[in-house]
Amino acid sequence: MQATEVEQALCASTAEVLETMFFTEMLSGVGPSEMAGPLTAARLAFHGDRSGSFMVIFPVKTARSLAAGFLGLDEDAIP
């Protein structure tokens, strides 16, 4: 699988997960100004025929929004 195929597959699967589990959509072309303020990160390691890791970094405000959508709560209810 070529790098562009991997990128396309990651974008498609990320968009589907965000829409179905978090009730939000994926934005592209986010610049540094949107990444200002406190950040949070998550890393997932995987092992098998192909091993590696996947990491996402985003603003804490975005994490609260995603958690609220996933849990069906108002953002104010997320610590």
C-alpha positions in Angstrom: 0.0 0.0 0.0 1.4 3.4 -1.0 1.6 6.3 1.4 -1.2 8.1 -0.3 -3.4 5.0 -0.1 -2.6 4.8 3.7 -3.4 8.5 4.1 -6.7 8.2 2.2 -7.7 5.1 4.3 -6.8 6.9 7.6 -8.8 10.0 6.5 -11.8 8.0 5.5 -11.8 5.8 8.7 -11.2 8.8 10.9 -14.1 10.7 9.3 -16.4 7.7 9.8 -15.4 7.2 13.5 -15.9 10.9 14.2 -19.3 11.0 12.6 -20.7 7.8 14.0 -19.2 7.8 17.5 -18.6 11.5 18.3 -21.3 13.2 16.2 -18.8 15.6 14.7 -17.0 16.0 11.4 -13.3 16.1 10.5 -11.8 19.4 9.5 -8.8 19.6 7.2 -6.3 22.4 6.8 -6.3 23.3 10.4 -3.4 25.8 11.0 -1.2 26.6 14.0 -3.7 29.3 15.3 -6.3 26.6 16.0 -3.7 24.6 18.0 -3.0 27.4 20.4 -3.5 26.8 24.1 -3.2 23.6 26.2 -2.9 20.4 24.2 -3.6 16.7 24.9 -2.4 13.6 23.1 -3.2 10.0 22.8 -0.9 7.2 21.3 -1.9 3.7 20.2 0.7 1.0 19.6 -0.2 -2.0 17.5 1.7 -5.2 16.8 1.2 -7.9 14.2 2.3 -8.5 10.6 2.7 -4.7 10.6 3.6 -3.0 13.8 3.8 0.7 14.7 2.0 3.4 16.5 -0.6 6.1 15.8 -0.7 9.4 17.7 -3.1 12.3 17.7 -2.5 15.7 19.3 -5.2 18.3 19.7 -6.4 21.2 21.9 -8.0 20.3 25.2 -11.1 22.2 24.0 -11.4 19.7 21.2 -11.0 16.8 23.6 -13.8 18.2 25.7 -16.0 18.6 22.6 -15.3 15.0 21.5 -15.9 13.6 25.0 -19.2 15.5 25.2 -20.4 14.1 21.9 -19.3 10.6 22.7 -21.0 10.7 26.2 -24.1 12.7 25.1 -23.4 15.4 27.6 -22.9 19.2 27.4 -19.3 20.4 27.2 -19.7 22.1 30.5 -20.2 18.7 32.2 -16.8 17.5 31.0 -14.0 18.2 33.5 
